Amino acid sequence: MNSRLHTLSARGMVARLSLLIFLDGLAQSVSFPVLPRLVSSFLEGHPGMTALWVGWLEVAWALPQIVMAPLLGTLSDRFGRRPLMLLSMGGIGLELLLDALALDLGWLLAGRIVCGLTFGAQAAVMAGVADTAPPDERARAYGFVNGALYAGIVVGPLLGGWLAETDLRAPFHAGAAIAAVGALYVASLLPEPLARAHRTSPQEPQAGLGEAFRLLGTHPALRPLAVVLLLSWLSFQSSDNMFVLYTAHRYGWSTVRFGVFVAVEASLGILVQGFLAGAAARRLGERRTLILGSMTQGFGMLAMGLAPVAVLFWPGALVAILGAIVRPALQTLMSEAVGADEQGRLQGIVSSIASATSVVAPLVFTSLYAWAIGSGRSPAWAGITLLCGAVLSALGAWVAWRMVPRRQAPAPS
């Protein structure tokens, strides 16, 4: 009976955390379809420079996170998850307000830096899932939370594309307002998921980049998982920032049509993360789910990169979205490899690795894309970043197959 009550309580907390991550995803994604257009408006429509500036803005957001994410994660192990959630939602709101009022590219750059210094709501939510969900429910819980994030990404681009039809800046105003609602929700309605008994003491020297990454030394099972995480994020980042520009250049898509594409893809992501990921983990185990998801994502990206027309691009995208089963499986395996008082540090490492790829990948892949669409080259070259992503996904599947143990016991709490 007590176990059942604990499970019901955990599911209630997961539902509350899912609402926050929905608002987080909604606030950020409402500007997805229009940010490249806003950048382009400051560059007189130059496509090559627009691609480069989109990449530089991503770097400005990601670079501070490499240092700040582990620090914020370890502090959340000490003080709880809610302070980090509040800080992050405030940073998102301030960034979007600066974007809405921007007079030049410097304003956009400043906003991205502010957001990068404070970004951590998603990491805090993922740590909160590990705080409350028992190990046998964790893959399902992560899938549910990731599904809520996808739901925010469904609504956001549709709302942003619609608002941008009348005012290019309106999506940024809307995103700032949504972030404010999220901060109010955390402050007034969201309980603290981290029990005081599992918080670290002030005497423990854990608040730092080096201390956080020592987890990789003390928990060997984390190392191959961290490599898979790195390859997975590099694969994702290889084309994520280029999709708006790529689909407009190769297929002539409008902002509204791209918004529909993102909404359809994210809607399927909700189903994959919310239902298929948990079912796959129960039937195949997290390791085989990780391998299968990486391979599926790679095949989908290969098809998208080679598609000469939009009608062939769509099937590749549908296959690639099945690769979303990777994330809950990877999160479950990583959370089981560390103790209950180390979940914040773990999520800090996860965010730091993701941020490092967000620094390197945009610089490399936006430059590669700018070269690929240069004058005199075949339109087929525009898909080169997607082909790179396919190779990286295949490498991730190989690492998971060769180096991740068939089953690892959860670390003691």
KEDORO-886615 format. One line per 3 residues: their letters; for each residue x, y, z of N, C-alpha, C. Coordinates in steps of 0.1 Angstrom, whole numbers, plus 2048, in hexadecimal, padded with zeros to 3 digits. Each point is the difference from the previous one (the first is absolute). Example, Ala and Ser with C-alpha at 12.3 -4.5 7.8 and 13.67 -1.06 7.14 Angstrom:
AS	884 7C7 84E 7F7 80C 800 809 80C 800 ~ 7FC 80B 7F9 809 80B 800 7F8 80B 808
END
This chain:
MNS	808 7F4 800 7F8 80C 800 809 80D 800 ~ 80A 800 809 809 80B 800 807 802 7F3 ~ 804 7F5 7F9 807 801 7F3 7F7 806 7F6
RLH	7F3 7FC 801 7F6 805 7F6 7FE 80F 802 ~ 7FF 804 80D 7FE 80E 803 80C 809 7FB ~ 80C 7FA 802 80C 807 7FC 800 802 7F1
TLS	7FC 7F5 7F9 7FF 801 7F1 7F6 80B 7FB ~ 7F4 800 807 7F6 80A 7FC 806 80E 803 ~ 807 802 80C 805 80D 803 80B 804 7F6
ARG	808 7F6 7FC 80B 803 7F6 7F9 804 7F2 ~ 7F6 7F9 7FD 7F9 804 7F3 7FA 80E 800 ~ 7FB 803 80C 7FB 80E 802 80A 80A 7FE
MVA	80C 7FE 806 80B 809 7FE 805 801 7F2 ~ 801 7F4 7F9 804 800 7F2 7F6 808 7F8 ~ 7F3 7FF 803 7F7 808 7F8 802 80F 802
RLS	803 804 80D 803 80E 803 80C 805 7F9 ~ 80B 7F8 800 80C 803 7F9 7FE 801 7F1 ~ 7F7 7F7 7FB 7FD 800 7F2 7FA 80D 7FB
LLI	7F7 806 809 7FA 80D 7FC 80A 80B 7FF ~ 80A 800 809 80B 80A 800 808 7FE 7F3 ~ 804 7F4 7FD 808 7FE 7F4 7F8 803 7F3
FLD	7F3 7FE 801 7F8 805 7F4 800 80F 7FE ~ 7FF 807 80B 801 80F 800 80E 804 7FB ~ 80A 7F9 805 80E 803 7FC 802 7FE 7F1
GLA	7FB 7F5 7FB 801 7FD 7F1 7F8 80A 7F8 ~ 7F4 803 805 7F7 80A 7F9 807 80D 7FF ~ 805 805 80B 806 80E 800 80C 801 7F7
QSV	808 7F5 7FF 80C 801 7F7 7FC 7FD 7F2 ~ 7F7 7F7 7FD 7FD 7FC 7F2 7F7 80A 7F8 ~ 7FA 809 808 7F7 809 7F9 807 809 7F6
SFP	80D 802 803 809 809 7F7 808 7F8 7F6 ~ 7FF 7F2 800 808 7F8 7F7 7FE 804 7F1 ~ 7F4 802 7FB 7FE 802 7F2 805 80E 7FC
VLP	801 80A 809 802 80E 7FC 80E 805 804 ~ 808 7F9 809 80D 805 803 809 802 7F4 ~ 801 7F6 7F7 808 803 7F4 7FC 80C 7F8
RLV	7F3 802 7FF 7FA 80C 7F9 804 80D 807 ~ 800 800 80D 804 80C 808 80F 802 7FE ~ 808 7F6 800 80E 801 7FE 802 806 7F1
SSF	7F9 7FA 7F7 801 804 7F2 7FD 80F 7FE ~ 7F6 805 808 7FC 80E 7FE 80B 809 804 ~ 809 7FC 808 80B 809 804 80C 7FE 7F6
LEG	7FF 7F6 7F7 80B 7FD 7F6 7FC 802 7F2 ~ 7F5 807 7FD 7FB 803 7F3 7FE 7F4 7F8 ~ 7FB 7F5 807 7FC 7F4 7F9 80B 7F7 7FB
HPG	80D 802 804 80B 7F8 7FB 7FF 7F2 806 ~ 7FE 7F6 7F7 7FD 7F2 806 80C 7FA 806 ~ 80C 802 7FB 80C 7FA 806 803 806 80D
MTA	800 80D 801 802 807 80D 7F6 7FD 80A ~ 7F3 7FE 7FC 7F5 7FC 809 803 7F3 806 ~ 804 7F6 7F8 804 7F3 805 80B 801 80A
LWV	80A 808 7FE 80B 801 809 7FC 806 80D ~ 7F8 80B 7FF 7FB 807 80C 7F7 7F7 809 ~ 7F8 7F8 7F9 7F8 7F7 808 809 7F6 808
GWL	80A 7FC 7FA 80A 7F7 807 807 807 80B ~ 804 80D 7FE 807 807 80A 7F7 803 80C ~ 7F3 803 7FE 7F7 802 80B 7FE 7F3 808
EVA	801 7F5 7F9 7FF 7F3 807 80C 7FE 809 ~ 80C 804 7FB 80C 7FF 808 800 809 80C ~ 7FA 80C 7FE 7FF 80A 80B 7F7 7FB 80B
WAL	7F6 7F8 7FC 7F7 7FA 80A 807 7F4 807 ~ 807 7F8 7F8 806 7F3 805 80D 802 808 ~ 808 809 7FC 80D 801 806 800 802 810
PQI	7F7 80A 805 800 801 80E 7FB 7F4 807 ~ 7F8 7F8 7FA 7FA 7F4 806 80B 7F5 803 ~ 80A 800 7F8 80B 7F6 803 805 801 80E
VMA	801 80C 805 805 802 80E 7F4 801 809 ~ 7F5 807 7FD 7F6 803 809 7F7 7F3 803 ~ 7FE 7F8 7F6 7F6 7F5 802 805 7F6 80B
PLL	80C 7FC 801 804 7F7 80B 7FF 808 80D ~ 804 80D 800 7FF 808 80D 7F1 801 804 ~ 7F7 803 7F7 7F2 801 804 7FB 7F2 804
GTL	804 7F6 7F9 7FB 7F2 804 805 7FC 80E ~ 80C 803 803 805 7FC 80E 7F9 809 80A ~ 7FE 80C 7FD 7F9 809 80A 7F2 7FB 802
SDR	7F9 7FB 7F5 7F3 7FA 802 800 7F4 809 ~ 80B 7F8 800 801 7F5 809 800 805 80F ~ 805 80C 802 801 806 80D 7F4 807 805
FGR	7FA 808 7F7 7F5 80A 803 7F3 7FB 7FB ~ 7FF 7F6 7F7 7F3 7FC 7FA 7FF 804 7F2 ~ 7F6 7FB 7F9 7FE 802 7F2 7F9 80D 7FC
RPL	7F7 805 809 7F7 80B 7FD 808 80D 7FE ~ 80B 803 808 807 80D 7FD 806 800 7F2 ~ 805 7F5 7FB 806 7FF 7F3 7F5 802 7F5
MLL	7F4 7FA 803 7F5 801 7F6 7FC 80F 7FF ~ 7FF 807 80C 7FC 80E 800 80A 809 7F8 ~ 80D 7FD 803 80B 808 7F9 7FF 7FD 7F1
SMG	7FE 7F4 7FC 800 7FD 7F2 7F4 806 7F9 ~ 7F5 7FF 805 7F4 806 7FA 801 810 7FF ~ 806 806 80A 803 80E 800 80A 804 7F5
GIG	80A 7F7 7FE 80A 803 7F5 7FA 7FE 7F3 ~ 7F8 7F6 7FE 7F9 7FF 7F3 7F7 80C 7FC ~ 7F9 804 80B 7F7 80C 7FE 808 80D 7FC
LEL	80B 802 807 808 80C 7FD 806 7FF 7F2 ~ 805 7F4 7FC 806 7FF 7F3 7F5 803 7F5 ~ 7F4 7FB 801 7F6 802 7F6 7FB 80F 800
LLD	801 806 80C 7FC 80E 800 80B 809 7F9 ~ 80C 7FC 802 80B 807 7F9 7FF 7FE 7F1 ~ 7FC 7F4 7FC 7FE 7FD 7F1 7F5 808 7FB
ALA	7F5 801 808 7F4 808 7FB 803 80F 7FE ~ 809 805 808 804 80E 800 80C 803 7F8 ~ 807 7F6 7FA 80D 801 7FA 801 80B 7F5
LDL	80A 808 802 803 80B 7F6 80B 7FB 7F6 ~ 808 7F6 804 80A 7FB 7F7 804 7F2 805 ~ 80A 7FA 7FA 803 7F2 803 807 7FF 80E
GWL	805 80B 805 806 800 80E 7F6 7FD 80A ~ 7F3 804 7FF 7F6 7FD 809 7FD 7F1 800 ~ 7FF 7FA 7F4 7FE 7F2 7FF 80B 7F8 807
LAG	80D 805 7FE 80B 7F9 806 800 801 80F ~ 7FC 80C 805 7FF 802 80F 7F5 7F7 806 ~ 7F5 7FF 7F9 7F5 7F7 805 804 7F1 800
RIV	808 7FC 7F6 804 7F2 800 80A 7FD 80C ~ 809 80A 802 809 7FE 80B 7F9 7FF 80E ~ 7F6 809 802 7F8 800 80C 7FA 7F2 802
CGL	7F9 7FB 7F6 7F9 7F4 800 80A 7F4 803 ~ 80C 801 7FA 80A 7F5 802 805 800 80E ~ 801 80B 806 805 801 80E 7F6 7FA 80A
TFG	7F4 801 7FD 7F5 7FC 809 7F8 7F4 7FC ~ 803 7FA 7F5 7F8 7F5 7FA 801 7F3 809 ~ 7F5 7FB 804 801 7F4 808 7F3 7F9 804
AQA	7F5 806 7FC 7F3 7FA 804 7FF 7F2 7FB ~ 804 7FD 7F4 7FE 7F2 7FB 809 7F6 808 ~ 80C 804 803 809 7F8 808 7FA 7FE 80E
AVM	7FA 80A 806 7FA 7FF 80D 7F4 7F7 800 ~ 7F8 801 7F5 7F5 7F7 7FF 804 7F1 7FF ~ 80B 7FE 7F7 805 7F2 7FF 805 7FB 80D
AGV	807 808 808 805 7FC 80D 7F4 7FD 809 ~ 7F6 809 7FF 7F4 7FE 808 7F9 7F3 7FD ~ 800 7FB 7F4 7FA 7F3 7FC 808 7F5 807
ADT	80D 801 800 809 7F6 807 7FE 801 80F ~ 7FD 80C 806 7FD 801 80E 7F4 7F9 804 ~ 7F6 7FF 7F8 7F2 7FB 804 7FC 7F3 7FA
APP	804 7FD 7F4 7FC 7F4 7F9 808 7F4 804 ~ 7FA 7F4 804 809 7F4 803 806 7FB 7F3 ~ 80B 7F9 801 808 7FC 7F4 7F8 7F8 7F6
DER	7F6 7F8 804 7F8 7F8 7F6 7F6 809 7F9 ~ 7FE 80C 805 7F6 809 7F9 807 80B 7F9 ~ 80D 801 801 808 80B 7FB 7FF 803 7F1
ARA	802 7F5 7F9 800 801 7F1 7F2 806 7FB ~ 7F5 7FB 806 7F3 804 7FD 7FE 80F 804 ~ 806 804 80C 7FE 80D 805 808 80A 7F7
YGF	80C 7FC 7FC 808 809 7F7 7F9 801 7F3 ~ 7FA 7F5 7FB 7F9 801 7F4 7F4 80A 800 ~ 7F9 800 80C 7F5 809 802 804 80E 800
VNG	80B 803 807 805 80D 801 805 805 7F3 ~ 808 7F8 7F9 805 804 7F3 7F4 802 7F6 ~ 7F5 7F8 802 7F4 802 7F7 7FA 80E 803
ALY	800 804 80D 7FB 80D 803 808 80B 7FA ~ 80E 7FE 7FF 808 80A 7FA 7FD 800 7F1 ~ 7FE 7F5 7F9 7FC 800 7F2 7F3 807 7FE
AGI	7F7 7FE 80A 7F3 807 7FE 802 80F 800 ~ 809 805 808 802 80E 800 806 804 7F2 ~ 808 7F7 7FB 807 803 7F3 7F6 7FF 7F4
VVG	7F5 7F8 803 7F5 800 7F6 7F9 80D 7FF ~ 7FC 805 80B 7F7 80C 801 809 80D 7FD ~ 80C 800 804 808 80C 7FF 802 805 7F2
PLL	806 7F8 7F7 802 804 7F2 7F3 804 7F9 ~ 7F5 7F9 802 7F3 803 7FA 7FC 80E 805 ~ 801 802 80D 7FC 80D 806 809 80B 7FA
GGW	80E 7FD 800 809 80A 7FB 7FE 803 7F2 ~ 7FE 7F6 7F7 7FE 803 7F2 7F3 808 7FE ~ 7F6 7FD 807 7F3 808 7FF 802 80E 804
LAE	807 803 80C 802 80D 805 809 808 7F6 ~ 80A 7F9 7FA 80A 807 7F8 7F9 805 7F3 ~ 7F5 7FB 7FC 7F9 804 7F4 7FC 80F 801
TDL	7FE 805 80C 7FC 80E 802 80B 808 806 ~ 809 7FA 808 80B 808 806 80C 7F6 803 ~ 80B 803 7FA 80C 7F7 801 804 7FF 80F
RAP	7FE 80A 808 805 800 80E 7F5 7FA 809 ~ 7F4 7FE 7FC 7F6 7FB 809 803 7F3 806 ~ 806 7F6 7F9 803 7F3 807 80A 802 80C
FHA	809 80A 7FF 809 802 80B 7F9 805 80C ~ 7F7 80A 7FE 7F7 805 80B 7F8 7F5 807 ~ 7FA 7F7 7F7 7F8 7F5 805 809 7F6 808
GAA	80C 7FD 7FC 809 7F7 807 804 806 80D ~ 803 80D 801 803 806 80D 7F4 7FF 80A ~ 7F4 802 7FB 7F5 7FF 809 7FE 7F1 805
IAA	802 7F6 7F7 7FF 7F2 804 80A 7FD 80A ~ 80C 805 7FF 80B 7FD 809 7FC 806 80E ~ 7FA 80C 800 7FB 806 80D 7F6 7F7 806
VGA	7F7 7FB 7F9 7F6 7F6 805 807 7F4 806 ~ 80A 7FB 7F9 807 7F5 806 807 803 80D ~ 806 80B 801 807 804 80C 7F5 802 80C
LYV	7F5 805 7FD 7F5 802 80A 7FB 7F2 804 ~ 7FF 7F7 7F7 7FC 7F2 803 80A 7F9 80A ~ 80D 802 7FD 80A 7FA 809 7FF 806 80E
ASL	7FF 80D 800 800 808 80D 7F4 7FD 809 ~ 7F4 7FD 7F9 7F4 7FF 808 7FA 7F2 801 ~ 802 7F8 7F6 7F8 7F3 800 809 7F3 7FF
LPE	80D 801 7FC 808 7F4 7FE 807 7FC 80D ~ 7FD 7F4 806 808 7FC 80C 80E 7FD 7FC ~ 809 800 80B 80E 7FD 7FE 801 7F0 7FF
PLA	806 7FB 7F5 801 7F2 7FE 80B 7F9 808 ~ 80B 808 804 80B 7FA 807 7FE 800 80F ~ 7FF 7F4 806 7FF 7FF 80E 80C 805 807
RAH	7FE 806 80C 80C 806 808 80A 7F5 803 ~ 7FB 7F4 802 809 7F5 804 80A 7FD 7F5 ~ 7FD 803 7F4 809 7FD 7F4 808 80C 7FB
RTS	7FF 80B 807 808 80C 7FC 80E 7FF 806 ~ 809 805 7F8 80E 800 805 802 80A 80B ~ 80A 7FE 808 803 809 80B 809 80C 7FB
PQE	800 80B 806 808 80C 7FC 80F 7FD 801 ~ 804 7F6 808 80E 7FD 802 806 7F8 7F4 ~ 7F7 7FA 7F8 805 7F8 7F5 804 808 7F4
PQA	80D 7FF 7FC 805 809 7F5 7FC 7FB 7F2 ~ 7F3 803 7FD 7FB 7FB 7F3 7FC 80A 7F6 ~ 800 80D 804 7FB 80A 7F7 80B 805 7F7
GLG	802 7F9 7F5 80A 804 7F7 801 7F7 7F4 ~ 805 805 7F5 801 7F8 7F3 808 7F4 802 ~ 80C 801 806 808 7F4 803 7FA 7F6 809
EAF	7FA 805 80B 7FA 7F6 809 7F4 7F9 7FA ~ 7F8 807 7F8 7F5 7F9 7F9 805 7F5 7F7 ~ 80A 803 7F8 805 7F7 7F6 808 7F4 806
RLL	803 801 80D 806 7F5 807 7F6 7F4 801 ~ 7F4 802 7FE 7F6 7F5 7FF 804 7F6 7F6 ~ 806 805 7F5 804 7F7 7F5 80C 7F7 804
GTH	807 805 80A 80B 7F8 805 7FC 7F6 80A ~ 7F7 804 809 7FB 7F8 80B 7F5 7F6 7FB ~ 7FA 802 7F5 7F5 7F7 7FB 804 7FC 7F2
PAL	808 7F5 7FE 804 7FC 7F3 7F4 7FD 7F6 ~ 7F5 7FC 805 7F5 7FD 7F7 7FB 80C 7F9 ~ 803 80C 805 7FC 80D 7FA 807 803 7F3
RPL	80D 7FB 7FF 809 805 7F5 7FB 7FC 7F3 ~ 7FC 7F4 7FC 7FB 7FD 7F3 7F3 807 7FD ~ 7F8 801 80B 7F3 807 7FE 802 80F 7FD
AVV	80B 806 806 803 80E 7FD 805 801 7F1 ~ 807 7F6 7FB 804 801 7F2 7F4 7FF 7F7 ~ 7F7 7F7 803 7F3 7FF 7F8 7F9 80D 801
LLL	7FF 806 80B 7F9 80D 802 807 80A 7F7 ~ 80D 801 800 807 809 7F8 7FD 7FE 7F1 ~ 801 7F4 7FB 7FD 7FD 7F2 7F2 803 7FD
SWL	7F7 7FD 809 7F2 803 7FD 7FD 80E 7FF ~ 806 809 809 7FE 80E 7FF 806 806 7F4 ~ 80C 7FB 7FC 807 805 7F4 7F8 7FD 7F4
SFQ	7FA 7F4 7FF 7F7 7FC 7F5 7F4 80A 7FF ~ 7FA 802 80C 7F4 809 800 804 80E 7FC ~ 80C 805 805 804 80E 7FD 805 802 7F2
SSD	803 7F5 7F9 805 801 7F3 7F7 807 7F6 ~ 7F3 7FF 803 7F6 806 7F7 7F5 808 806 ~ 7FF 7FF 80E 7F5 807 807 7FF 80E 7FC
NMF	80B 808 801 800 80E 7FD 7FE 803 7F1 ~ 802 7F6 7F8 7FF 802 7F1 7F3 7FD 7FA ~ 7F7 7F9 808 7F3 7FB 7FA 7F8 80B 7F9
VLY	7FF 80C 807 7F8 80B 7FA 807 804 7F3 ~ 80D 802 800 807 805 7F4 800 7F5 7F5 ~ 803 7F3 805 801 7F5 7F6 7F3 7FE 7F8
TAH	7F5 7FF 808 7F3 7FD 7F9 7FB 80C 7F7 ~ 804 80C 804 7FD 80C 7F8 808 800 7F3 ~ 80D 7FC 801 809 800 7F5 7FE 7F5 7F6
RYG	7FE 7F4 806 7FF 7F4 7F7 7F2 7FE 7FB ~ 7F6 803 808 7F2 7FC 7FD 7F7 80C 7FF ~ 805 80C 803 7F8 80C 7FE 7F5 802 80B
WST	802 7FA 80C 7F6 801 80A 7FF 80E 806 ~ 7F4 804 803 7FD 80C 807 801 7FE 810 ~ 800 80B 807 801 7FF 80F 7F4 7F8 805
VRF	7F4 802 7FB 7F4 7F9 804 801 7F1 7FD ~ 805 7FD 7F4 801 7F2 7FD 80B 7F9 809 ~ 80B 807 803 80A 7FA 809 7FA 7FE 80E
GVF	7F8 80A 804 7F9 7FE 80D 7F7 7F4 801 ~ 7F9 7FD 7F4 7F8 7F4 800 809 7F4 801 ~ 80B 800 7F9 809 7F4 800 805 7FE 80E
VAV	804 80A 807 805 7FF 80E 7F5 7FB 809 ~ 7F4 805 7FE 7F4 7FB 808 7FD 7F2 7FE ~ 800 7FB 7F3 7FE 7F2 7FD 80B 7F7 806
EAS	80C 804 7FE 80B 7F9 806 800 7FF 80F ~ 7FD 80B 806 7FF 800 80F 7F4 7F8 805 ~ 7F5 801 7F8 7F4 7F8 804 803 7F1 800
LGI	807 7FB 7F6 805 7F3 800 80A 7FD 80B ~ 808 80A 803 809 7FF 80B 7F9 7FD 80E ~ 7F5 807 801 7F8 7FE 80D 7FC 7F1 801
LVQ	7FB 7FA 7F5 7FC 7F2 800 80C 7F7 802 ~ 80B 803 7F9 80C 7F8 802 806 800 80E ~ 801 80C 805 806 802 80E 7F6 7FC 80B
GFL	7F3 803 7FE 7F7 7FD 80A 7FB 7F2 801 ~ 801 7F9 7F5 7FA 7F2 800 80B 7F6 7FB ~ 805 802 7F4 809 7F6 7FA 80D 7FE 807
AGA	806 80B 806 80D 7FF 807 7FE 7F7 80C ~ 7F6 802 808 7FE 7F7 80C 7FE 7F2 7FC ~ 7F7 7FE 7F6 7FD 7F2 7FB 80D 7F9 7FB
AAR	808 808 7F8 80C 7FA 7FB 80A 7FC 80B ~ 801 809 80A 809 7FD 80B 7FB 7F4 808 ~ 7F3 7FE 802 7FB 7F5 807 802 7F3 7F8
RLG	7FF 801 7F3 801 7F4 7F8 80E 7FC 7FC ~ 808 80A 7FD 80E 7FE 7FB 80B 803 80A ~ 7FC 807 80B 80B 805 809 805 80D 7FB
ERR	806 808 809 805 80E 7FC 80B 7FF 7F6 ~ 809 7F6 802 80C 800 7F7 7FC 7FD 7F2 ~ 7F8 7F6 7FD 7FC 7FD 7F2 7F7 80B 7FB
TLI	7F8 807 808 7F8 80B 7FC 809 80B 7FB ~ 80B 802 807 80A 80B 7FD 806 7FD 7F2 ~ 804 7F3 7FE 806 7FC 7F3 7F6 802 7F5
LGS	7F4 7FB 802 7F6 800 7F5 7FC 80F 7FD ~ 7FF 808 80A 7FC 80E 7FE 80B 808 7F8 ~ 80D 7FD 804 80B 807 7F9 800 7FC 7F1
MTQ	7FE 7F3 7FD 800 7FB 7F2 7F4 806 7F8 ~ 7F5 801 807 7F4 805 7F9 802 80F 7FD ~ 805 807 809 802 80F 7FE 80A 802 7F5
GFG	80B 7F7 7FF 809 801 7F5 7FB 7FE 7F3 ~ 7F7 7F5 7FE 7FA 7FD 7F4 7F7 80C 7FB ~ 7F8 805 80A 7F8 80B 7FC 807 80D 7FB
MLA	80B 803 807 808 80C 7FC 806 7FD 7F2 ~ 805 7F4 7FE 805 7FD 7F3 7F6 802 7F5 ~ 7F4 7FC 802 7F5 802 7F6 7FD 80E 7FE
MGL	7FF 808 80B 7FD 80F 7FF 80B 807 7F8 ~ 80D 7FC 803 80B 807 7F9 801 7FD 7F1 ~ 7FB 7F4 7FC 800 7FD 7F2 7F4 803 7F8
APV	7F5 804 807 7F3 803 7FA 801 80C 7F7 ~ 7FE 7FE 7F3 800 80C 7F6 7F4 808 800 ~ 7F4 7FA 805 7F4 808 801 7F9 7FD 80D
AVL	7F7 809 804 7FA 800 80D 7F8 7F3 803 ~ 7FA 7FB 7F5 7F8 7F4 802 808 7F4 804 ~ 80D 800 7FD 809 7F5 805 807 804 80D
FWP	800 80D 804 805 805 80C 7F8 7FB 80C ~ 7F3 800 7FE 7F6 7FD 80B 802 7F2 805 ~ 801 7F5 7F8 802 7F3 805 80D 7FF 809
GAL	80B 806 7FB 80C 800 808 7FE 806 80E ~ 7F9 80B 800 7FD 807 80D 7F8 7F7 809 ~ 7F6 7F9 7FA 7F8 7F7 809 808 7F5 806
VAI	809 7FA 7F8 809 7F6 805 809 806 80B ~ 806 80C 7FD 809 805 80A 7FA 803 80D ~ 7F3 804 801 7F9 803 80C 7FF 7F4 809
LGA	800 7F4 7FA 7FF 7F4 808 80D 7FE 808 ~ 80B 807 7FC 80C 800 808 7FF 807 80D ~ 7F4 807 803 7FE 807 80C 800 7F6 80C
IVR	7FF 7F3 7FE 800 7F6 80B 80E 800 807 ~ 80A 806 7F9 80D 800 806 801 808 80D ~ 7F9 80B 800 802 80A 80B 7FB 7FA 80E
PAL	7F4 7FB 801 7FC 7FA 80D 809 7F4 804 ~ 803 7F7 7F6 809 7F5 804 80D 805 805 ~ 806 809 7FA 80D 806 804 7FF 806 80E
QTL	7F6 808 802 7FE 807 80D 7FE 7F6 80B ~ 7F8 7F5 7FD 7FE 7F6 80A 80D 7F9 804 ~ 808 7FC 7F6 80D 7F9 803 809 809 807
MSE	801 80D 7FD 809 809 807 7FB 803 80E ~ 7F3 801 802 7FB 803 80E 802 7F4 809 ~ 800 7F4 7FA 802 7F4 808 80F 7FE 804
AVG	809 806 7F9 80E 7FF 802 805 808 80C ~ 7F8 809 805 805 809 80B 7F6 7FF 80C ~ 804 806 80B 7F8 800 80C 7F5 80A 800
ADE	7F7 800 80A 7F5 809 801 805 80E 803 ~ 80B 802 806 805 80D 803 80A 806 7F5 ~ 800 7F9 7F5 809 804 7F5 7F8 803 7F3
QGR	7F3 800 801 7F8 802 7F4 802 80E 7FA ~ 801 80A 808 802 80D 7FB 80D 802 7F9 ~ 80A 7FA 806 80E 801 7FA 7FF 7F8 7F2
LQG	7F9 7F5 800 7FF 7F8 7F4 7F9 809 7F5 ~ 7F5 806 803 7F9 808 7F6 809 80C 7FC ~ 808 805 80A 809 80B 7FC 80A 7FC 7F5
IVS	805 7F3 802 80A 7FB 7F6 7F9 7FE 7F3 ~ 7F3 7FA 800 7F9 7FF 7F4 7FE 80D 7F9 ~ 7FC 80A 807 7FE 80E 7FA 80D 805 7FB
SIA	80B 7FE 807 80D 805 7FC 805 7F9 7F3 ~ 7FE 7F3 7FF 803 7F9 7F4 7F8 805 7F4 ~ 7F3 802 803 7F7 805 7F5 804 80E 7FC
SAT	804 808 80A 805 80E 7FD 80D 800 7F8 ~ 809 7F7 803 80C 7FF 7F9 7FE 7FD 7F1 ~ 7F6 7F7 7FE 7FD 7FD 7F2 7F9 80C 7F9
SVV	7F9 808 808 7F9 80B 7FB 80A 80B 7FC ~ 80C 800 806 80B 809 7FC 807 7FB 7F3 ~ 804 7F4 800 808 7FA 7F5 7F7 7FF 7F4
APL	7F4 7F9 801 7F8 7FC 7F5 7FC 80C 7F7 ~ 7FA 80B 806 7FC 80B 7F8 80B 806 7F8 ~ 80C 802 806 80B 805 7F9 804 7F8 7F4
VFT	801 7F3 802 804 7F7 7F6 7F5 7FE 7F5 ~ 7F4 7FD 804 7F5 7FD 7F7 7FA 80C 7F9 ~ 7FF 80B 807 7FB 80C 7F8 80A 804 7F6
SLY	80D 7FF 803 80A 804 7F6 800 7F6 7F5 ~ 7FE 7F3 803 7FF 7F6 7F5 7F4 802 7F8 ~ 7F5 804 806 7F4 802 7F8 801 80D 7F7
AWA	806 80A 806 803 80D 7F8 808 7FC 7F4 ~ 80A 7F8 802 809 7FB 7F4 7F7 7F8 7F6 ~ 7F8 7F7 805 7F8 7F7 7F8 7F6 807 7F7
IGS	7FB 80B 804 7F6 807 7F8 806 80C 7F8 ~ 80E 800 800 807 80A 7F8 7FD 7FF 7F1 ~ 803 80A 7F9 7FC 801 7F2 808 7F5 7F8
GRS	7F9 7FA 7F6 805 7F7 7F8 7FF 7F1 804 ~ 7FC 7FE 80D 7FF 7F3 805 7F1 7FA 7FE ~ 800 7F3 7FE 7F3 7FA 7FF 7F7 801 80C
PAW	7F3 801 7FF 7F7 801 80C 802 7F4 809 ~ 805 7F5 7FB 801 7F3 808 80A 803 80B ~ 80A 809 7FE 80A 802 80B 7F9 806 80D
AGI	7F5 806 7FE 7F9 806 80C 7FD 7F6 80B ~ 7FF 7F3 7FD 7FD 7F6 80A 80C 7FA 807 ~ 80C 806 7FE 80C 7FB 805 800 7FF 80F
TLL	7FA 80A 807 800 7FF 80F 7F7 7F5 805 ~ 7F6 7FD 7F9 7F7 7F4 804 808 7F3 7FE ~ 808 7FF 7F6 807 7F4 7FE 80B 7FF 80A
CGA	806 80B 805 809 7FF 80B 7F9 7FB 80D ~ 7F4 805 802 7F8 7FC 80B 7FD 7F1 800 ~ 7FE 7FA 7F4 7FD 7F2 7FF 80C 7F8 804
VLS	80C 805 7FC 80D 7F9 804 802 800 80F ~ 7FD 80B 806 802 802 80F 7F6 7F7 807 ~ 7F4 7FE 7FB 7F6 7F7 806 804 7F2 7FF
ALG	806 7FC 7F5 805 7F3 7FE 80B 7FD 80A ~ 809 80A 802 80B 7FE 80A 7FB 7FE 80E ~ 7F5 808 803 7FA 7FE 80D 7FA 7F2 802
AWV	7FA 7FB 7F6 7FB 7F2 801 80B 7F6 802 ~ 80B 802 7F9 80C 7F7 802 805 801 80E ~ 802 80C 805 805 801 80E 7F7 7F9 80A
AWR	7F3 802 7FE 7F6 7FA 809 801 7F1 800 ~ 801 7FB 7F3 801 7F1 7FE 80D 7FA 806 ~ 80B 807 7FF 80D 7FB 804 804 802 80E
MVP	7FB 80C 806 806 804 80D 7F6 801 80B ~ 7F3 802 7FD 7F6 801 80B 7FD 7F2 805 ~ 801 7FD 80D 7FD 7F3 805 7F2 7FB 7FD
RRQ	7FE 7F3 800 7F2 7FC 7FD 7F6 803 80B ~ 804 801 80C 7F8 805 80B 808 804 80B ~ 7FD 80C 806 808 805 80B 7F6 802 80C
APA	805 7FC 80B 7F7 802 80C 800 80F 804 ~ 7F5 805 805 7FF 80E 804 80A 802 80B ~ 806 80C 800 80A 804 80B 7F8 802 80D
PS	807 7FD 80B 7F9 801 80D 7FD 80E 803 ~ 7F4 802 807 7FC 80E 803 807 805 80D
END
